[in-house]
Amino acid sequence: MKKQFTNRTAAGRLLATQLMEYADAPNVLVLGLPRGGVPVAYEIAATLKAPLDIWLARKLGVPGNKELAMGAIGWGESRVLNQGLIDSLQISDSAIAQAIAREKGELARRDRLYRGSRPQPNVRDCTIILVDDGIATGSTLSVAIASLRSRDPAAIIVAAPVIPPSAREQLLAGVDKVVSLIEPDPFHFLGFWYDDFSATSDAEVCDLLARSPHSLFSQTRISLK
């Protein structure tokens, strides 16, 4: 069966065509959500000739089913919990605390690996294009948005190749614009829409950040004001 997107690279190139109003614009910063969002963000940043960086957030998986999100955490104390799901599955406070501690450790590991000694991007007064390879529930994006909002960007645009209509409505409550290529209903699952949805590795993320001609990772920290 022919899928909607060949792979993340192809999806990123297509998605970039929907964002051309931001090409060569001042104070635009493209942020990819590792890992799968970075190949998509790389293509968008290359097309728009915009700086590329990452923004970290982690899904909190349900005990015994890590793919089912009961919430997410981001930098600092940013977190979102799906209290309805937690209550329905009777997930204990200790299980939630263990998941948070585990994912905080993974956030720290990824930050060290991807960023090294480089500081977090300065997003104040910038137009942020926050990119993922697709959105299912929106919980991880929601916590990323919350942590970005606390740093006073001028605007946040969420961009993903595939977003279900329900997630779009949820995200629009917290951002300035949501850009997608398809909004399927029923959604099925994210990998359903890709021919190749193999996992993006840490090495691929590091390589893309290093290769991007506009990456902040190959520069000293710059002011985008």
N, C-alpha and C positions, 0 to 999 in steps of 0.2 A: 504493500500500500504506500503510495506517495504521500509523504507528510508535508506540512506547511513550510517547514524550514529544513534546509539541508543540515546545518549545524549552527553553533552560536555565532561563528564568524559571518556566515551568510545572513543570519537574522540581524546582526548588528549593522551590516551595510544597508539592509532594507530599512531598518528603524531610523538610521541617520537621515534618510530622505524625508522623514516626517519632522525633522528638527532643524531644517536649513535656515529658519529665521534666526537661529543663534550662531550661524557660521561667522567667523571673524569678528564676533561681537566682544566688546570689552567686558571684563569681570564675569565671564562664564567659566564654570569649573565642572568637569565631568567626573563623577564619582561612581566607581563600580563596586558592587557588593561581592566580595570574594565568597566562594571562588567563581561560581558560574557566571556571575555578572561581569567579570573583568574582561573576557573576550568580547562581549557585546559592547562594553564601554570603550574598549580600545578602538574599535571600528568607528564609533560615534565621535570620539575625540579626534581621530585622524581626519575624518571628513569635515568636522567643524573647525579644525585647527584650534582646538581648545586644550587647555591643560588637563591632564589625566591624573587622578589619584584614586585612593580607595576609601571606603567608609565601612567600618566593621559593625556587624550585628550578628547574633546567633540565635537560632531557634531553640526553644526549650521543648524537647521531646517528651512525650508521655512515657512513664516507666513501662518498659516492655514493648514499646512501639515508638521509636525515636523519630519516625517520619511524621507522626501525628503531633502537631504543635499545640502545646498548652500555653504558649506564650513565647516571648523572645526578650533578649537583653542586648544592650548596646554599650557604648563607651560611657564611663562614669556610672551613675546609678540609674540610667534609663532602662525601663523594663515595661513590658506589657504582659498581662496575664488574662487568659480566657477563663474567667471565673465560672461561667456556665459549664464549660467542659470539665473543669477541675471538680466542680460539685457533682456533676453527673457520674464521673468515674471514681469519685471519692478518693481523690489523690491527697495524700497527707501533706501537712506542712513540711515535715522532714524530707519527704521525697522531692518537693518543690525546691527546698533549700539545697539538697544534693545536686539537683539538675542545674541550679543557678551557679553553684560553686564549680561544677564541672565545666560549664560553658564559659565562665569567667576565665578559667585556666586556658581554654582553647582560644579565647579572644586575645589573651596576653601572648600566647605562643605565636599566633598569626601576626600580631602587631610586631613582635620582635623579628619574625622571619621576613615579612614583607617590607617593613619600614626601617628596621635597624635603628640607627640613632637619629633618623630624620624625624622632625616634628610632625604632628598632625596638620592637615591643611588649614590655612586661615580662610574660613568661609564667610566671615563677616562682610556684609554688603555685596556678596556675590550672588549671581544667578546659578543655582545648583541644578545640574541634571543628574539625578540619582538613578542608576541603571542596574537592572537585574535581568536574568535570562528568562524570566517569567514569574508570575505571581499566582499563588494558589489562594491562600487565606488572607495574605497581607499582613500577618502578625510581625514578621521580621522587618518588612518595610516600615511598619508603623513605629517600631522602636527606633529604627534608623532616622526616621523623620523627626521624632521627638528629640533625639540627641542633636540633630542638626538645628532644629528650631531654637534650641537654647543658646546657640552661638550666633544668632541674629543674621542669617543670610537675607538677601533682598527678596529672593523667590526660590521656591523648590518645585522643580518639574520632575515627576516620576516617569521613567521611560522603560518599557519592557515589551518584548515582542508579543507576548500573549498574556492577557488578563481577563478573568471572568467578570461579567457585569457586576456581580455582587461586590467583588473586591474593588473595582473601580469606584463605586459609590462610597465605599468606606474610606478609600484613600483621598478622594476629593474633599473630604471634610478637613483634611490637614495639610493639603498642598495647593499650589496655585494652578497646576495643570497635570493631567495624566495623559501620556502619549503611548499608544499601542498600535500593533498591526492587525491583530485579531482579538475578538472578545467572544469566545465560544460559549455556548450554553446548549447542551451540557459541556462542562469543562473537561471531563474525564480525568486526566492527570497531566502534569507538565511535560513529561517526556513523550507523551502521545503525539505532540505536535512537531517533534524533531525526528529526522532520519537518524542522526547521530547525537545522542544526549549522554555520551560517556562523561564520566566525572572529570572536571578540570582539576589538574594537580597543582600542588603548591609551586612546583618548578615552572609550570606554565604561567601562573600568575606573576611570579618574579620576572620571568622572561618578557612578558608583555609590558610590564611596568618599565623595565629597563630599555625595551626597544621603542617605546612610543616616542616619536619626535617631540611631543609636547608634554611628556611626563614630568611631573614635579619631582620624580625620583631621580632624574638625571640632572637636577638643578639644585642650587641652594634654595632655601625657602624664599619665595618672592611674594611681594604684595600685589594683589590683583586689583587694588583700588585704582 
